């Protein structure tokens, strides 16, 4: 197993990227190829005991910054993001992980690897913590405008991911809409509903926004515009609610004592809501495994993004999607 990592991806690059790579190589016993500025990567590696770890470096003179336009993917052929994707294309790596510019990462994945034959549009999906476990939400930003057949294919890819990587047998697939009834939602959603209800997927119908955190569906299918709003709203709401709880506890002396007794419960809650636990989203539909993490990723998030890539490779994601299309 060889995972190529964009060591120049995160906001604080390359420190968390290299740290996460070291942790992943040690924890999973895999080769993590560090792609980026060799001198900067070596300076970070020198901080850790890497004896026995497989952490080769592929030097690149350029990188794609968070402020760069997507066009930088074409302009900077020798950027770490492009070179990392190229390693997957040439079979020198099994997957690519980056915490860099998400728009550029999607473009690099699509241009560098192409689409799986039969896929109209790739989709970006991510794990979503729910009241009863986890669900998989896609698309969360790759396609703001969709057609019914796009949503249908998103459902196929999301179902394959939930089954092969998340270990969910016969995942329940729900279509995000503004009502549970079949006739609800815009035309594109209603037509996608018609396609899904006659498919072999375990389609349970429409799900509303309130149903997503409750875990009503194992796979929630949406266009990238609504999906991105759902994921960003949820992240902001979780952080805000935690802030409210802390403020109210501090305002009440007796509550501080109670909070100390409930510390283990609060710690468990923080873990369930921590984005770093999920690593990053996966770009489904391209002919290779590409994981895209948050720009603010810390070492833990990088480590888990590499874990997600490893699981996707082990789950034969690409073959599962091809089988689903057939």
C-alpha positions as CSV (number, residue, x, y, z in Angstrom):
1,X,0.0,0.0,0.0
2,X,1.4,3.3,-1.1
3,X,-0.4,6.6,-0.3
4,X,0.8,9.8,-1.9
5,X,0.4,12.8,0.4
6,X,0.5,16.5,-0.7
7,X,2.9,17.7,2.0
8,X,2.3,21.3,0.9
9,X,-1.5,21.1,1.3
10,X,-2.7,22.4,4.7
11,X,-2.8,25.9,5.9
12,X,0.1,25.3,8.2
13,X,2.1,23.2,5.7
14,X,4.2,21.2,5.9
15,X,4.2,20.6,9.7
16,X,0.8,18.9,10.2
17,X,1.1,17.1,6.9
18,X,4.4,15.5,7.7
19,X,3.4,14.8,11.3
20,X,0.3,13.1,10.2
21,X,2.2,11.1,7.6
22,X,4.6,9.9,10.3
23,X,1.7,8.8,12.5
24,X,0.0,7.0,9.6
25,X,3.1,5.2,8.4
26,X,3.7,4.0,12.0
27,X,0.0,3.1,12.8
28,X,-0.9,1.4,9.5
29,X,2.4,0.0,8.4
30,X,2.1,1.6,4.9
31,X,4.3,3.7,2.7
32,X,3.4,7.4,2.6
33,X,5.0,9.3,-0.2
34,X,5.6,12.9,0.8
35,X,5.2,15.2,-2.2
36,X,6.5,18.7,-2.1
37,X,9.5,20.9,-1.2
38,X,12.2,18.4,-0.2
39,X,14.2,20.7,2.1
40,X,11.1,21.7,4.0
41,X,9.8,18.2,4.3
42,X,13.2,16.9,5.5
43,X,13.4,19.6,8.1
44,X,10.1,18.4,9.5
45,X,10.9,14.8,9.3
46,X,14.1,15.4,11.4
47,X,11.8,16.2,14.4
48,X,10.6,12.6,14.5
49,X,11.9,9.1,15.0
50,X,11.3,7.7,11.5
51,X,13.4,4.6,11.9
52,X,11.8,1.7,10.1
53,X,9.1,3.9,8.5
54,X,8.6,4.1,4.7
55,X,8.4,7.8,4.0
56,X,10.0,8.6,0.6
57,X,10.0,12.2,-0.7
58,X,9.1,13.3,-4.2
59,X,10.4,16.8,-4.7
60,X,8.3,19.4,-6.4
61,X,9.4,23.0,-7.0
62,X,5.8,24.5,-6.9
63,X,2.6,24.3,-4.8
64,X,-1.0,25.4,-5.3
65,X,-1.9,27.9,-2.6
66,X,-5.4,28.3,-1.0
67,X,-5.7,31.7,-2.7
68,X,-4.9,30.3,-6.2
69,X,-7.6,30.0,-8.8
70,X,-8.5,26.6,-10.1
71,X,-6.7,27.6,-13.3
72,X,-3.5,27.1,-11.3
73,X,-3.9,23.4,-11.8
74,X,-3.2,23.8,-15.5
75,X,-0.6,26.5,-15.0
76,X,1.5,24.8,-12.4
77,X,2.1,21.3,-13.8
78,X,5.0,20.7,-11.4
79,X,2.9,21.6,-8.3
80,X,2.7,19.0,-5.5
81,X,-1.0,18.5,-6.1
82,X,-0.5,17.6,-9.8
83,X,2.5,15.4,-9.1
84,X,0.7,13.5,-6.4
85,X,-2.2,12.8,-8.6
86,X,0.2,11.8,-11.3
87,X,1.7,9.1,-9.0
88,X,-1.7,7.5,-8.8
89,X,-2.2,7.8,-12.6
90,X,1.1,6.0,-13.2
91,X,0.3,3.3,-10.6
92,X,3.2,4.4,-8.4
93,X,0.7,5.2,-5.6
94,X,-2.6,3.6,-4.7
95,X,-4.3,6.8,-3.6
96,X,-3.7,10.6,-3.2
97,X,-4.4,12.7,-0.1
98,X,-4.4,16.5,0.1
99,X,-5.6,19.2,2.6
100,X,-5.0,21.8,-0.1
101,X,-7.3,24.1,-2.1
102,X,-10.4,21.9,-2.5
103,X,-11.5,23.3,-5.9
104,X,-8.0,22.8,-7.3
105,X,-7.8,19.3,-5.8
106,X,-11.1,18.3,-7.5
107,X,-9.8,19.8,-10.8
108,X,-6.5,18.0,-10.4
109,X,-8.2,14.7,-9.7
110,X,-10.6,15.1,-12.7
111,X,-7.9,16.3,-15.2
112,X,-5.2,14.0,-14.0
113,X,-7.2,10.8,-13.6
114,X,-10.3,11.2,-15.7
115,X,-13.8,9.9,-14.9
116,X,-14.7,6.3,-14.4
117,X,-16.3,5.2,-17.7
118,X,-20.0,5.9,-17.6
119,X,-19.8,8.5,-14.8
120,X,-21.2,11.9,-15.8
121,X,-19.9,14.0,-12.9
122,X,-17.6,13.2,-9.9
123,X,-19.0,14.0,-6.5
124,X,-17.4,14.9,-3.2
125,X,-18.7,13.0,-0.2
126,X,-18.0,13.0,3.5
127,X,-18.9,11.2,6.7
128,X,-21.6,12.9,8.7
129,X,-22.0,12.0,12.5
130,X,-25.6,11.2,13.4
131,X,-27.6,10.4,16.6
132,X,-27.3,6.7,15.9
133,X,-23.9,6.5,14.2
134,X,-22.7,7.8,10.9
135,X,-24.1,8.5,7.4
136,X,-22.4,9.5,4.2
137,X,-23.4,12.8,2.5
138,X,-22.7,13.6,-1.1
139,X,-22.3,15.9,-3.1
140,X,-20.9,18.6,-0.8
141,X,-19.5,21.0,-3.3
142,X,-18.3,19.5,-6.6
143,X,-21.5,20.2,-8.5
144,X,-23.8,23.1,-7.7
145,X,-26.0,22.4,-10.7
146,X,-27.1,18.8,-11.4
147,X,-29.3,16.6,-13.6
148,X,-31.5,13.7,-12.4
149,X,-29.1,11.2,-13.7
150,X,-26.2,12.8,-11.8
151,X,-28.1,12.4,-8.5
152,X,-28.8,8.8,-9.5
153,X,-25.1,8.1,-10.0
154,X,-24.3,9.9,-6.8
155,X,-26.6,7.4,-5.0
156,X,-24.8,4.5,-6.7
157,X,-21.4,5.8,-5.7
158,X,-22.5,6.7,-2.2
159,X,-24.1,3.3,-1.6
160,X,-20.9,1.6,-2.8
161,X,-18.8,3.7,-0.4
162,X,-21.1,3.1,2.6
163,X,-21.0,-0.6,2.0
164,X,-17.3,-1.2,1.1
165,X,-15.6,1.4,3.3
166,X,-18.0,2.2,6.1
167,X,-19.1,-1.4,6.5
168,X,-22.8,-0.7,6.2
169,X,-24.7,-3.6,4.7
170,X,-27.5,-2.6,2.3
171,X,-27.2,1.1,3.1
172,X,-30.4,3.1,3.2
173,X,-30.3,5.8,0.5
174,X,-32.2,9.0,0.9
175,X,-32.7,11.9,-1.4
176,X,-32.4,15.4,0.2
177,X,-35.6,17.4,-0.3
178,X,-37.9,19.9,1.4
179,X,-40.5,17.2,2.2
180,X,-40.8,13.4,2.6
181,X,-43.5,13.0,-0.1
182,X,-42.6,11.8,-3.5
183,X,-43.8,14.9,-5.2
184,X,-41.8,17.3,-3.1
185,X,-38.8,19.3,-4.3
186,X,-37.7,20.9,-7.5
187,X,-38.1,19.1,-10.9
188,X,-34.6,17.6,-10.8
189,X,-35.2,16.0,-7.4
190,X,-38.6,14.6,-8.5
191,X,-37.1,13.1,-11.6
192,X,-34.2,11.6,-9.6
193,X,-36.7,10.1,-7.3
194,X,-38.4,8.3,-10.2
195,X,-35.0,6.9,-11.2
196,X,-34.1,5.8,-7.7
197,X,-37.3,4.1,-6.8
198,X,-37.0,1.6,-9.7
199,X,-33.3,0.9,-9.0
200,X,-31.7,-2.0,-7.1
201,X,-30.5,0.4,-4.4
202,X,-32.1,0.4,-0.9
203,X,-33.9,3.6,-1.6
204,X,-36.1,4.9,1.3
205,X,-37.4,8.1,-0.4
206,X,-36.9,11.7,0.4
207,X,-35.3,12.9,3.6
208,X,-35.5,16.4,5.0
209,X,-32.8,18.4,6.6
210,X,-34.0,17.5,10.1
211,X,-33.7,13.8,9.2
212,X,-29.9,14.0,8.3
213,X,-28.6,14.3,11.9
214,X,-31.1,11.8,13.1
215,X,-29.5,9.1,10.9
216,X,-32.7,8.3,9.0
217,X,-30.5,7.4,5.9
218,X,-27.1,5.8,5.7
219,X,-26.5,7.7,2.4
220,X,-27.9,11.2,1.8
221,X,-27.8,12.4,-1.8
222,X,-27.9,16.0,-2.8
223,X,-26.6,18.6,-5.3
224,X,-23.3,20.2,-4.2
225,X,-25.0,23.5,-3.4
226,X,-27.5,22.2,-0.8
227,X,-25.0,19.5,0.4
228,X,-22.3,22.1,1.1
229,X,-24.8,24.3,3.0
230,X,-25.8,21.3,5.1
231,X,-22.3,20.3,6.1
232,X,-21.1,23.9,6.8
233,X,-24.2,24.7,8.8
234,X,-23.8,21.5,10.8
235,X,-20.1,22.3,11.6
236,X,-20.9,25.9,12.6
237,X,-23.9,24.8,14.7
238,X,-21.9,22.1,16.5
239,X,-19.2,24.6,17.4
240,X,-21.8,27.2,18.5
241,X,-23.7,24.8,20.7
242,X,-20.5,23.7,22.4
243,X,-19.7,27.4,23.0
244,X,-23.1,28.0,24.5
245,X,-22.8,25.1,26.8
246,X,-19.3,26.3,28.0
247,X,-20.6,29.8,28.6
248,X,-23.6,28.7,30.5
249,X,-21.6,26.4,32.7
250,X,-19.1,29.1,33.6
251,X,-21.9,31.4,34.5
252,X,-23.1,29.0,37.2
253,X,-20.7,27.9,40.0
254,X,-22.6,24.7,40.8
255,X,-22.7,23.8,37.1
256,X,-18.9,23.9,37.0
257,X,-18.8,21.1,39.6
258,X,-21.3,19.1,37.5
259,X,-19.3,19.7,34.4
260,X,-16.2,18.3,36.1
261,X,-18.1,15.1,37.0
262,X,-19.4,14.9,33.4
263,X,-15.9,15.5,31.8
264,X,-15.7,12.1,30.2
265,X,-19.1,12.6,28.6
266,X,-18.1,16.0,27.2
267,X,-14.8,14.5,25.9
268,X,-16.7,11.7,24.1
269,X,-19.0,14.3,22.6
270,X,-16.1,16.4,21.4
271,X,-14.6,13.3,19.7
272,X,-17.9,12.5,17.9
273,X,-18.1,16.1,16.5
274,X,-14.4,16.5,15.7
275,X,-13.8,16.9,12.0
276,X,-10.3,15.5,12.4
277,X,-11.8,12.1,13.3
278,X,-13.2,11.7,9.7
279,X,-10.0,12.9,8.0
280,X,-11.5,14.2,4.7
281,X,-13.9,13.8,1.9
282,X,-13.5,11.4,-1.0
283,X,-13.8,12.5,-4.6
284,X,-16.0,9.7,-6.1
285,X,-16.3,9.1,-9.8
286,X,-12.7,9.9,-10.8
287,X,-10.6,6.9,-11.9
288,X,-8.5,6.8,-8.7
289,X,-8.8,7.3,-5.0
290,X,-8.5,11.0,-4.0
291,X,-9.1,12.3,-0.5
292,X,-9.6,16.0,0.2
293,X,-9.2,17.3,3.7
294,X,-9.9,20.7,5.5
295,X,-7.2,23.4,4.9
296,X,-7.1,23.7,8.7
297,X,-6.3,20.0,9.1
298,X,-4.0,19.1,12.0
299,X,-1.8,16.0,12.2
300,X,-4.7,13.9,13.5
301,X,-6.8,14.9,10.5
302,X,-4.0,14.1,8.1
303,X,-3.5,10.7,9.7
304,X,-7.2,9.9,9.4
305,X,-7.4,11.1,5.9
306,X,-4.6,8.7,5.0
307,X,-6.6,6.0,6.9
308,X,-9.7,6.8,4.8
309,X,-7.6,6.5,1.6
310,X,-6.3,3.1,2.8
311,X,-9.8,1.9,3.5
312,X,-11.1,3.0,0.1
313,X,-8.3,1.1,-1.6
314,X,-8.8,-2.0,0.5
315,X,-12.6,-1.8,-0.2
316,X,-12.0,-1.8,-4.0
317,X,-14.1,1.3,-4.3
318,X,-13.5,1.8,-8.0
319,X,-14.6,-1.8,-8.9
320,X,-17.6,-1.3,-6.6
321,X,-18.7,1.8,-8.5
322,X,-18.2,0.1,-11.9
323,X,-20.3,-2.8,-10.7
324,X,-23.0,-0.5,-9.5
325,X,-23.1,1.2,-12.9
326,X,-23.4,-2.1,-14.7
